[in-house]
Amino acid sequence: MIAIAVTADGVEFAVRVIPRASRNAIEGEFHGALKVRLTAPPVDDRANDALRRLLAEHLKVPVSAVRILSGAKSRIKRVQISGISRQKIAELLS
């Protein structure tokens, strides 16, 4: 199960990114993190930008509401999303 921390700004959780995939997709839980496949390569922050856009699109929030708190150069990232509840993240898993 993904550990989702509720903060004053929204929610925080871990994301495991697989760059250079054949398609963009959210694939559920993997070792306590949300597993996300991205077509973007991990250079020049392209994968990070694609992650922010994908999460914003699925959660129906502006891209500016999605922040990468840590792991910008890693496959495992800590993400904060403002203005949503824990329930919205749980909906991504189903």
Biopython code that builds the backbone (N, CA, C, O; Angstrom):
import numpy as np
from Bio.PDB.StructureBuilder import StructureBuilder

atoms = [
    (1, "MET", "N", (0.838, -1.184, 0.000)),
    (1, "MET", "CA", (0.000, 0.000, 0.000)),
    (1, "MET", "C", (0.887, 1.253, 0.000)),
    (1, "MET", "O", (1.924, 1.293, 0.663)),
    (2, "ILE", "N", (0.476, 2.234, -0.726)),
    (2, "ILE", "CA", (1.220, 3.484, -0.818)),
    (2, "ILE", "C", (0.987, 4.312, 0.443)),
    (2, "ILE", "O", (-0.152, 4.504, 0.868)),
    (3, "ALA", "N", (2.068, 4.796, 1.029)),
    (3, "ALA", "CA", (1.958, 5.675, 2.195)),
    (3, "ALA", "C", (1.682, 7.090, 1.692)),
    (3, "ALA", "O", (2.515, 7.702, 1.024)),
    (4, "ILE", "N", (0.503, 7.592, 2.027)),
    (4, "ILE", "CA", (0.096, 8.927, 1.598)),
    (4, "ILE", "C", (0.043, 9.820, 2.830)),
    (4, "ILE", "O", (-0.732, 9.572, 3.754)),
    (5, "ALA", "N", (0.866, 10.851, 2.837)),
    (5, "ALA", "CA", (0.891, 11.797, 3.952)),
    (5, "ALA", "C", (0.022, 13.004, 3.598)),
    (5, "ALA", "O", (0.197, 13.630, 2.552)),
    (6, "VAL", "N", (-0.911, 13.314, 4.486)),
    (6, "VAL", "CA", (-1.764, 14.481, 4.295)),
    (6, "VAL", "C", (-1.100, 15.661, 4.996)),
    (6, "VAL", "O", (-0.784, 15.587, 6.184)),
    (7, "THR", "N", (-0.889, 16.745, 4.260)),
    (7, "THR", "CA", (-0.265, 17.944, 4.807)),
    (7, "THR", "C", (-1.227, 19.115, 4.672)),
    (7, "THR", "O", (-2.311, 18.975, 4.105)),
    (8, "ALA", "N", (-0.833, 20.257, 5.188)),
    (8, "ALA", "CA", (-1.656, 21.460, 5.073)),
    (8, "ALA", "C", (-1.815, 21.876, 3.611)),
    (8, "ALA", "O", (-2.811, 22.504, 3.251)),
    (9, "ASP", "N", (-0.840, 21.530, 2.768)),
    (9, "ASP", "CA", (-0.871, 21.914, 1.357)),
    (9, "ASP", "C", (-1.558, 20.901, 0.447)),
    (9, "ASP", "O", (-1.910, 21.239, -0.683)),
    (10, "GLY", "N", (-1.755, 19.680, 0.906)),
    (10, "GLY", "CA", (-2.337, 18.640, 0.061)),
    (10, "GLY", "C", (-1.876, 17.281, 0.515)),
    (10, "GLY", "O", (-2.014, 16.931, 1.687)),
    (11, "VAL", "N", (-1.326, 16.508, -0.408)),
    (11, "VAL", "CA", (-0.844, 15.167, -0.077)),
    (11, "VAL", "C", (0.565, 14.966, -0.622)),
    (11, "VAL", "O", (0.971, 15.604, -1.592)),
    (12, "GLU", "N", (1.305, 14.057, 0.029)),
    (12, "GLU", "CA", (2.646, 13.667, -0.412)),
    (12, "GLU", "C", (2.704, 12.161, -0.487)),
    (12, "GLU", "O", (2.130, 11.468, 0.352)),
    (13, "PHE", "N", (3.402, 11.645, -1.500)),
    (13, "PHE", "CA", (3.557, 10.206, -1.639)),
    (13, "PHE", "C", (4.749, 9.924, -2.550)),
    (13, "PHE", "O", (5.279, 10.825, -3.200)),
    (14, "ALA", "N", (5.159, 8.659, -2.584)),
    (14, "ALA", "CA", (6.308, 8.236, -3.400)),
    (14, "ALA", "C", (5.829, 7.781, -4.770)),
    (14, "ALA", "O", (4.746, 7.215, -4.918)),
    (15, "VAL", "N", (6.667, 8.044, -5.768)),
    (15, "VAL", "CA", (6.393, 7.633, -7.147)),
    (15, "VAL", "C", (7.630, 6.933, -7.685)),
    (15, "VAL", "O", (8.747, 7.423, -7.521)),
    (16, "ARG", "N", (7.434, 5.787, -8.326)),
    (16, "ARG", "CA", (8.530, 5.099, -9.020)),
    (16, "ARG", "C", (8.320, 5.310, -10.510)),
    (16, "ARG", "O", (7.296, 4.907, -11.063)),
    (17, "VAL", "N", (9.292, 5.944, -11.158)),
    (17, "VAL", "CA", (9.184, 6.317, -12.566)),
    (17, "VAL", "C", (9.993, 5.356, -13.429)),
    (17, "VAL", "O", (11.139, 5.035, -13.117)),
    (18, "ILE", "N", (9.382, 4.905, -14.513)),
    (18, "ILE", "CA", (10.079, 4.125, -15.529)),
    (18, "ILE", "C", (10.119, 4.990, -16.792)),
    (18, "ILE", "O", (9.125, 5.074, -17.512)),
    (19, "PRO", "N", (11.267, 5.639, -17.068)),
    (19, "PRO", "CA", (11.369, 6.494, -18.260)),
    (19, "PRO", "C", (11.559, 5.666, -19.520)),
    (19, "PRO", "O", (11.844, 4.470, -19.463)),
    (20, "ARG", "N", (11.394, 6.330, -20.661)),
    (20, "ARG", "CA", (11.564, 5.718, -21.986)),
    (20, "ARG", "C", (10.676, 4.494, -22.182)),
    (20, "ARG", "O", (11.088, 3.520, -22.811)),
    (21, "ALA", "N", (9.468, 4.543, -21.650)),
    (21, "ALA", "CA", (8.503, 3.462, -21.853)),
    (21, "ALA", "C", (7.812, 3.655, -23.199)),
    (21, "ALA", "O", (7.973, 4.692, -23.842)),
    (22, "SER", "N", (7.056, 2.670, -23.615)),
    (22, "SER", "CA", (6.360, 2.758, -24.903)),
    (22, "SER", "C", (5.129, 3.649, -24.828)),
    (22, "SER", "O", (4.634, 4.112, -25.856)),
    (23, "ARG", "N", (4.625, 3.895, -23.602)),
    (23, "ARG", "CA", (3.455, 4.759, -23.431)),
    (23, "ARG", "C", (3.462, 5.366, -22.033)),
    (23, "ARG", "O", (4.106, 4.843, -21.124)),
    (24, "ASN", "N", (2.746, 6.465, -21.871)),
    (24, "ASN", "CA", (2.559, 7.065, -20.548)),
    (24, "ASN", "C", (1.426, 6.323, -19.858)),
    (24, "ASN", "O", (0.354, 6.146, -20.435)),
    (25, "ALA", "N", (1.664, 5.887, -18.612)),
    (25, "ALA", "CA", (0.627, 5.147, -17.902)),
    (25, "ALA", "C", (0.895, 5.155, -16.404)),
    (25, "ALA", "O", (2.042, 5.156, -15.957)),
    (26, "ILE", "N", (-0.184, 5.161, -15.647)),
    (26, "ILE", "CA", (-0.121, 4.961, -14.202)),
    (26, "ILE", "C", (-0.516, 3.519, -13.973)),
    (26, "ILE", "O", (-1.608, 3.100, -14.356)),
    (27, "GLU", "N", (0.379, 2.749, -13.343)),
    (27, "GLU", "CA", (0.189, 1.305, -13.277)),
    (27, "GLU", "C", (-0.032, 0.759, -11.880)),
    (27, "GLU", "O", (0.187, -0.432, -11.655)),
    (28, "GLY", "N", (-0.455, 1.574, -10.940)),
    (28, "GLY", "CA", (-0.769, 1.067, -9.611)),
    (28, "GLY", "C", (0.406, 1.142, -8.657)),
    (28, "GLY", "O", (1.317, 1.951, -8.829)),
    (29, "GLU", "N", (0.368, 0.275, -7.640)),
    (29, "GLU", "CA", (1.350, 0.308, -6.564)),
    (29, "GLU", "C", (2.508, -0.648, -6.844)),
    (29, "GLU", "O", (2.309, -1.742, -7.370)),
    (30, "PHE", "N", (3.728, -0.218, -6.482)),
    (30, "PHE", "CA", (4.915, -1.051, -6.612)),
    (30, "PHE", "C", (5.844, -0.731, -5.457)),
    (30, "PHE", "O", (6.419, 0.357, -5.415)),
    (31, "HIS", "N", (6.003, -1.649, -4.524)),
    (31, "HIS", "CA", (6.875, -1.492, -3.365)),
    (31, "HIS", "C", (6.619, -0.183, -2.616)),
    (31, "HIS", "O", (7.560, 0.539, -2.289)),
    (32, "GLY", "N", (5.365, 0.120, -2.346)),
    (32, "GLY", "CA", (5.024, 1.301, -1.563)),
    (32, "GLY", "C", (5.028, 2.614, -2.312)),
    (32, "GLY", "O", (4.943, 3.677, -1.698)),
    (33, "ALA", "N", (5.126, 2.560, -3.629)),
    (33, "ALA", "CA", (5.135, 3.781, -4.446)),
    (33, "ALA", "C", (4.160, 3.620, -5.611)),
    (33, "ALA", "O", (3.824, 2.504, -6.006)),
    (34, "LEU", "N", (3.719, 4.738, -6.144)),
    (34, "LEU", "CA", (2.877, 4.734, -7.337)),
    (34, "LEU", "C", (3.785, 4.498, -8.543)),
    (34, "LEU", "O", (4.726, 5.261, -8.765)),
    (35, "LYS", "N", (3.516, 3.458, -9.318)),
    (35, "LYS", "CA", (4.347, 3.125, -10.478)),
    (35, "LYS", "C", (3.815, 3.874, -11.692)),
    (35, "LYS", "O", (2.636, 3.779, -12.034)),
    (36, "VAL", "N", (4.725, 4.635, -12.349)),
    (36, "VAL", "CA", (4.349, 5.453, -13.497)),
    (36, "VAL", "C", (5.331, 5.204, -14.636)),
    (36, "VAL", "O", (6.545, 5.285, -14.449)),
    (37, "ARG", "N", (4.798, 4.903, -15.814)),
    (37, "ARG", "CA", (5.621, 4.755, -17.023)),
    (37, "ARG", "C", (5.520, 6.039, -17.828)),
    (37, "ARG", "O", (4.435, 6.596, -17.997)),
    (38, "LEU", "N", (6.671, 6.508, -18.327)),
    (38, "LEU", "CA", (6.727, 7.746, -19.109)),
    (38, "LEU", "C", (7.506, 7.515, -20.392)),
    (38, "LEU", "O", (8.517, 6.811, -20.396)),
    (39, "THR", "N", (7.038, 8.104, -21.472)),
    (39, "THR", "CA", (7.768, 7.989, -22.738)),
    (39, "THR", "C", (8.992, 8.903, -22.763)),
    (39, "THR", "O", (9.913, 8.681, -23.548)),
    (40, "ALA", "N", (9.008, 9.907, -21.929)),
    (40, "ALA", "CA", (10.096, 10.892, -21.910)),
    (40, "ALA", "C", (11.392, 10.271, -21.376)),
    (40, "ALA", "O", (11.356, 9.417, -20.490)),
    (41, "PRO", "N", (12.529, 10.704, -21.918)),
    (41, "PRO", "CA", (13.818, 10.237, -21.407)),
    (41, "PRO", "C", (14.199, 11.010, -20.139)),
    (41, "PRO", "O", (13.704, 12.114, -19.913)),
    (42, "PRO", "N", (15.074, 10.432, -19.318)),
    (42, "PRO", "CA", (15.470, 11.091, -18.073)),
    (42, "PRO", "C", (16.599, 12.105, -18.258)),
    (42, "PRO", "O", (17.583, 12.068, -17.519)),
    (43, "VAL", "N", (16.475, 12.994, -19.214)),
    (43, "VAL", "CA", (17.476, 14.030, -19.451)),
    (43, "VAL", "C", (16.798, 15.395, -19.483)),
    (43, "VAL", "O", (15.646, 15.517, -19.900)),
    (44, "ASP", "N", (17.516, 16.407, -19.044)),
    (44, "ASP", "CA", (17.023, 17.790, -19.061)),
    (44, "ASP", "C", (15.657, 17.943, -18.397)),
    (44, "ASP", "O", (14.847, 18.755, -18.844)),
    (45, "ASP", "N", (15.393, 17.191, -17.356)),
    (45, "ASP", "CA", (14.131, 17.241, -16.604)),
    (45, "ASP", "C", (12.899, 16.905, -17.441)),
    (45, "ASP", "O", (11.780, 17.223, -17.040)),
    (46, "ARG", "N", (13.084, 16.276, -18.578)),
    (46, "ARG", "CA", (11.927, 15.938, -19.418)),
    (46, "ARG", "C", (11.021, 14.912, -18.747)),
    (46, "ARG", "O", (9.798, 15.030, -18.822)),
    (47, "ALA", "N", (11.603, 13.902, -18.089)),
    (47, "ALA", "CA", (10.785, 12.894, -17.398)),
    (47, "ALA", "C", (10.057, 13.523, -16.211)),
    (47, "ALA", "O", (8.900, 13.190, -15.953)),
    (48, "ASN", "N", (10.715, 14.425, -15.488)),
    (48, "ASN", "CA", (10.056, 15.100, -14.365)),
    (48, "ASN", "C", (8.885, 15.952, -14.849)),
    (48, "ASN", "O", (7.818, 15.945, -14.235)),
    (49, "ASP", "N", (9.075, 16.674, -15.927)),
    (49, "ASP", "CA", (7.996, 17.486, -16.495)),
    (49, "ASP", "C", (6.840, 16.611, -16.973)),
    (49, "ASP", "O", (5.674, 16.948, -16.769)),
    (50, "ALA", "N", (7.167, 15.492, -17.605)),
    (50, "ALA", "CA", (6.129, 14.575, -18.079)),
    (50, "ALA", "C", (5.364, 13.975, -16.899)),
    (50, "ALA", "O", (4.148, 13.797, -16.974)),
    (51, "LEU", "N", (6.067, 13.664, -15.817)),
    (51, "LEU", "CA", (5.413, 13.139, -14.618)),
    (51, "LEU", "C", (4.436, 14.160, -14.049)),
    (51, "LEU", "O", (3.301, 13.817, -13.718)),
    (52, "ARG", "N", (4.867, 15.400, -13.935)),
    (52, "ARG", "CA", (3.999, 16.450, -13.404)),
    (52, "ARG", "C", (2.754, 16.628, -14.271)),
    (52, "ARG", "O", (1.646, 16.762, -13.751)),
    (53, "ARG", "N", (2.935, 16.631, -15.581)),
    (53, "ARG", "CA", (1.794, 16.789, -16.500)),
    (53, "ARG", "C", (0.834, 15.601, -16.419)),
    (53, "ARG", "O", (-0.383, 15.786, -16.408)),
    (54, "LEU", "N", (1.378, 14.383, -16.363)),
    (54, "LEU", "CA", (0.543, 13.187, -16.302)),
    (54, "LEU", "C", (-0.282, 13.148, -15.021)),
    (54, "LEU", "O", (-1.483, 12.878, -15.059)),
    (55, "LEU", "N", (0.365, 13.420, -13.881)),
    (55, "LEU", "CA", (-0.373, 13.422, -12.618)),
    (55, "LEU", "C", (-1.424, 14.526, -12.592)),
    (55, "LEU", "O", (-2.541, 14.308, -12.122)),
    (56, "ALA", "N", (-1.077, 15.703, -13.092)),
    (56, "ALA", "CA", (-2.029, 16.813, -13.128)),
    (56, "ALA", "C", (-3.236, 16.465, -13.993)),
    (56, "ALA", "O", (-4.373, 16.771, -13.636)),
    (57, "GLU", "N", (-2.984, 15.830, -15.122)),
    (57, "GLU", "CA", (-4.072, 15.455, -16.027)),
    (57, "GLU", "C", (-5.011, 14.446, -15.367)),
    (57, "GLU", "O", (-6.230, 14.610, -15.416)),
    (58, "HIS", "N", (-4.453, 13.413, -14.755)),
    (58, "HIS", "CA", (-5.271, 12.369, -14.135)),
    (58, "HIS", "C", (-6.018, 12.857, -12.895)),
    (58, "HIS", "O", (-7.121, 12.393, -12.606)),
    (59, "LEU", "N", (-5.416, 13.789, -12.169)),
    (59, "LEU", "CA", (-6.042, 14.284, -10.939)),
    (59, "LEU", "C", (-6.857, 15.559, -11.165)),
    (59, "LEU", "O", (-7.487, 16.076, -10.243)),
    (60, "LYS", "N", (-6.835, 16.057, -12.399)),
    (60, "LYS", "CA", (-7.589, 17.267, -12.765)),
    (60, "LYS", "C", (-7.219, 18.470, -11.897)),
    (60, "LYS", "O", (-8.080, 19.161, -11.353)),
    (61, "VAL", "N", (-5.908, 18.692, -11.789)),
    (61, "VAL", "CA", (-5.360, 19.863, -11.091)),
    (61, "VAL", "C", (-4.395, 20.548, -12.050)),
    (61, "VAL", "O", (-3.947, 19.928, -13.014)),
    (62, "PRO", "N", (-4.065, 21.818, -11.805)),
    (62, "PRO", "CA", (-3.065, 22.469, -12.660)),
    (62, "PRO", "C", (-1.677, 21.853, -12.452)),
    (62, "PRO", "O", (-1.372, 21.332, -11.379)),
    (63, "VAL", "N", (-0.862, 21.919, -13.471)),
    (63, "VAL", "CA", (0.499, 21.372, -13.380)),
    (63, "VAL", "C", (1.265, 22.034, -12.240)),
    (63, "VAL", "O", (2.106, 21.396, -11.607)),
    (64, "SER", "N", (0.984, 23.300, -11.975)),
    (64, "SER", "CA", (1.676, 24.017, -10.896)),
    (64, "SER", "C", (1.347, 23.446, -9.511)),
    (64, "SER", "O", (2.063, 23.730, -8.550)),
    (65, "ALA", "N", (0.291, 22.655, -9.392)),
    (65, "ALA", "CA", (-0.073, 22.041, -8.115)),
    (65, "ALA", "C", (0.766, 20.800, -7.812)),
    (65, "ALA", "O", (0.763, 20.309, -6.683)),
    (66, "VAL", "N", (1.481, 20.292, -8.814)),
    (66, "VAL", "CA", (2.294, 19.081, -8.656)),
    (66, "VAL", "C", (3.751, 19.488, -8.519)),
    (66, "VAL", "O", (4.323, 20.110, -9.414)),
    (67, "ARG", "N", (4.351, 19.126, -7.373)),
    (67, "ARG", "CA", (5.765, 19.454, -7.112)),
    (67, "ARG", "C", (6.543, 18.192, -6.809)),
    (67, "ARG", "O", (6.039, 17.288, -6.141)),
    (68, "ILE", "N", (7.761, 18.129, -7.293)),
    (68, "ILE", "CA", (8.663, 17.034, -6.936)),
    (68, "ILE", "C", (9.504, 17.525, -5.775)),
    (68, "ILE", "O", (10.336, 18.419, -5.931)),
    (69, "LEU", "N", (9.280, 16.930, -4.603)),
    (69, "LEU", "CA", (9.974, 17.376, -3.391)),
    (69, "LEU", "C", (11.392, 16.826, -3.304)),
    (69, "LEU", "O", (12.311, 17.532, -2.887)),
    (70, "SER", "N", (11.570, 15.573, -3.694)),
    (70, "SER", "CA", (12.898, 14.970, -3.653)),
    (70, "SER", "C", (13.000, 13.889, -4.719)),
    (70, "SER", "O", (11.986, 13.393, -5.212)),
    (71, "GLY", "N", (14.218, 13.530, -5.068)),
    (71, "GLY", "CA", (14.450, 12.493, -6.053)),
    (71, "GLY", "C", (14.380, 12.965, -7.494)),
    (71, "GLY", "O", (14.074, 12.176, -8.387)),
    (72, "ALA", "N", (14.658, 14.236, -7.732)),
    (72, "ALA", "CA", (14.567, 14.772, -9.099)),
    (72, "ALA", "C", (15.472, 14.022, -10.070)),
    (72, "ALA", "O", (15.153, 13.936, -11.256)),
    (73, "LYS", "N", (16.578, 13.484, -9.605)),
    (73, "LYS", "CA", (17.506, 12.751, -10.472)),
    (73, "LYS", "C", (17.424, 11.242, -10.254)),
    (73, "LYS", "O", (18.293, 10.502, -10.713)),
    (74, "SER", "N", (16.390, 10.785, -9.560)),
    (74, "SER", "CA", (16.235, 9.377, -9.214)),
    (74, "SER", "C", (14.947, 8.824, -9.810)),
    (74, "SER", "O", (14.061, 9.583, -10.203)),
    (75, "ARG", "N", (14.848, 7.513, -9.874)),
    (75, "ARG", "CA", (13.601, 6.900, -10.340)),
    (75, "ARG", "C", (12.528, 6.944, -9.260)),
    (75, "ARG", "O", (11.337, 6.945, -9.568)),
    (76, "ILE", "N", (12.940, 6.979, -8.005)),
    (76, "ILE", "CA", (11.969, 7.077, -6.916)),
    (76, "ILE", "C", (11.938, 8.520, -6.441)),
    (76, "ILE", "O", (12.954, 9.075, -6.023)),
    (77, "LYS", "N", (10.764, 9.112, -6.513)),
    (77, "LYS", "CA", (10.584, 10.532, -6.208)),
    (77, "LYS", "C", (9.538, 10.701, -5.115)),
    (77, "LYS", "O", (8.661, 9.854, -4.941)),
    (78, "ARG", "N", (9.639, 11.784, -4.395)),
    (78, "ARG", "CA", (8.620, 12.175, -3.416)),
    (78, "ARG", "C", (7.878, 13.344, -4.038)),
    (78, "ARG", "O", (8.482, 14.364, -4.370)),
    (79, "VAL", "N", (6.563, 13.195, -4.198)),
    (79, "VAL", "CA", (5.740, 14.170, -4.900)),
    (79, "VAL", "C", (4.727, 14.774, -3.938)),
    (79, "VAL", "O", (4.178, 14.084, -3.080)),
    (80, "GLN", "N", (4.489, 16.073, -4.094)),
    (80, "GLN", "CA", (3.444, 16.768, -3.340)),
    (80, "GLN", "C", (2.439, 17.322, -4.335)),
    (80, "GLN", "O", (2.809, 17.926, -5.341)),
    (81, "ILE", "N", (1.164, 17.109, -4.039)),
    (81, "ILE", "CA", (0.105, 17.635, -4.895)),
    (81, "ILE", "C", (-0.820, 18.473, -4.031)),
    (81, "ILE", "O", (-1.402, 17.980, -3.064)),
    (82, "SER", "N", (-0.950, 19.722, -4.383)),
    (82, "SER", "CA", (-1.762, 20.670, -3.618)),
    (82, "SER", "C", (-3.217, 20.603, -4.060)),
    (82, "SER", "O", (-3.529, 20.385, -5.231)),
    (83, "GLY", "N", (-4.092, 20.799, -3.081)),
    (83, "GLY", "CA", (-5.505, 20.952, -3.387)),
    (83, "GLY", "C", (-6.278, 19.674, -3.634)),
    (83, "GLY", "O", (-7.372, 19.722, -4.197)),
    (84, "ILE", "N", (-5.739, 18.523, -3.228)),
    (84, "ILE", "CA", (-6.499, 17.280, -3.381)),
    (84, "ILE", "C", (-6.501, 16.514, -2.074)),
    (84, "ILE", "O", (-5.771, 16.849, -1.142)),
    (85, "SER", "N", (-7.322, 15.487, -2.017)),
    (85, "SER", "CA", (-7.428, 14.662, -0.815)),
    (85, "SER", "C", (-6.782, 13.300, -1.045)),
    (85, "SER", "O", (-6.427, 12.942, -2.168)),
    (86, "ARG", "N", (-6.642, 12.567, 0.021)),
    (86, "ARG", "CA", (-6.101, 11.209, -0.036)),
    (86, "ARG", "C", (-6.964, 10.320, -0.944)),
    (86, "ARG", "O", (-6.453, 9.429, -1.622)),
    (87, "GLN", "N", (-8.250, 10.571, -0.947)),
    (87, "GLN", "CA", (-9.190, 9.787, -1.751)),
    (87, "GLN", "C", (-8.855, 9.833, -3.244)),
    (87, "GLN", "O", (-8.970, 8.822, -3.937)),
    (88, "LYS", "N", (-8.443, 10.999, -3.737)),
    (88, "LYS", "CA", (-8.099, 11.132, -5.164)),
    (88, "LYS", "C", (-6.908, 10.241, -5.535)),
    (88, "LYS", "O", (-6.881, 9.671, -6.626)),
    (89, "ILE", "N", (-5.931, 10.118, -4.640)),
    (89, "ILE", "CA", (-4.779, 9.249, -4.903)),
    (89, "ILE", "C", (-5.227, 7.802, -4.897)),
    (89, "ILE", "O", (-4.780, 7.015, -5.731)),
    (90, "ALA", "N", (-6.096, 7.437, -3.978)),
    (90, "ALA", "CA", (-6.623, 6.076, -3.920)),
    (90, "ALA", "C", (-7.363, 5.738, -5.212)),
    (90, "ALA", "O", (-7.321, 4.589, -5.651)),
    (91, "GLU", "N", (-8.037, 6.700, -5.829)),
    (91, "GLU", "CA", (-8.734, 6.480, -7.092)),
    (91, "GLU", "C", (-7.767, 6.179, -8.229)),
    (91, "GLU", "O", (-8.120, 5.453, -9.159)),
    (92, "LEU", "N", (-6.557, 6.721, -8.172)),
    (92, "LEU", "CA", (-5.548, 6.420, -9.198)),
    (92, "LEU", "C", (-5.173, 4.939, -9.186)),
    (92, "LEU", "O", (-4.830, 4.369, -10.221)),
    (93, "LEU", "N", (-5.241, 4.334, -8.024)),
    (93, "LEU", "CA", (-4.834, 2.935, -7.883)),
    (93, "LEU", "C", (-5.880, 1.966, -8.407)),
    (93, "LEU", "O", (-5.566, 0.812, -8.700)),
    (94, "SER", "N", (-7.124, 2.427, -8.529)),
    (94, "SER", "CA", (-8.177, 1.503, -8.975)),
    (94, "SER", "C", (-8.472, 1.637, -10.447)),
    (94, "SER", "O", (-9.332, 0.929, -10.971)),
]
sb = StructureBuilder()
sb.init_structure("model")
sb.init_model(0)
sb.init_chain("A")
sb.init_seg("    ")
for serial, (resi, resn, name, xyz) in enumerate(atoms, 1):
    if name == "N":
        sb.init_residue(resn, " ", resi, " ")
    sb.init_atom(name, np.array(xyz, "f"), 0.0, 1.0, " ", f" {name:<3s}", serial, name[0])
structure = sb.get_structure()
